[in-house]
Amino acid sequence: MNTYKFDINKYLKRIGFKDTIAINLDSLIALHQAQCRTIPFENFDICLGKPIDISPRALEGKLVGQKRGGYCAELNGLFLLALESLGFGVRNLLGRVHLNGVPTGRGHRLILVSLEGKKWLVDTGFGVDNPKRPIPLICNSPVSFENQILRILKSEHYGFMLQSKQDGDWKNLYSFDLDYVCPMDIEYGNHYTSTHPNSFFVNARVAALPIGQGMISLHNRTLTKRIAGEKEVKVIDEGQAYLSILKKEFGIHLNVDYADFKPLL
């Protein structure tokens, strides 16, 4: 018999959330921002050849108990557990990433929240381009917050398309639909993302975490900080220095040797 129950108090402590919670938009926004600012986007278990377990118990154990991060299947999986535990109306959605022009398979996990008679697209697992707050599911109605402008459009082939305005042009981030998602749909996407030789996450080391009014990110050995319109880029040395940067900048502590990482292509 499965007696697992999500520990919402440990989760709230993990994200440093001490405010009163109500089932309303203000609390949803605050929880979204708190998780994004404390639990990093990262794929280092994949880089170490470890399997990615997205069962509720495993998500809580890794992201809350071990204070690690994860990617969409993990981050949005955890956030859905938290929202569900608090009493929000939530369900899984799946999308296709369009960042490179060619859409991926339907493997990006995100969340649909029904609240106050409206539907909201919620995502805590899209890395550098992650929406900074929930987005109303309304087409052709741009929303802006901090330095981000986003909009949702109807898509003939994919249902809906989320776009970001960057340097004056609209950039496709990912498409999604509102079809029912069963647990094995998510398992299929997670298996491909974490194991297939053509998967981006199998071939690169990545991390991202919002900091103040900016973002710090890592791609392989390149560390980038964008703060208040200023950009700083540096290449991290291999070895212990790399592991030290992960801990210092992202709060990611890996009890491994640098040699345990799969070689970069």
Salt bridges, closest charged atoms under 4 A:
GLU42 OE2 - ARG68 NE 2.79
ASP45 OD2 - LYS62 NZ 2.97
ASP45 OD1 - ARG68 NH1 3.02
GLU74 OE2 - LYS62 NZ 2.71
ASP123 OD2 - HIS108 NE2 2.79
ASP129 OD2 - LYS171 NZ 3.81
GLU146 OE2 - ARG37 NH2 3.10
ASP177 OD1 - ARG106 NH2 3.05
GLU249 OE2 - LYS225 NZ 3.20
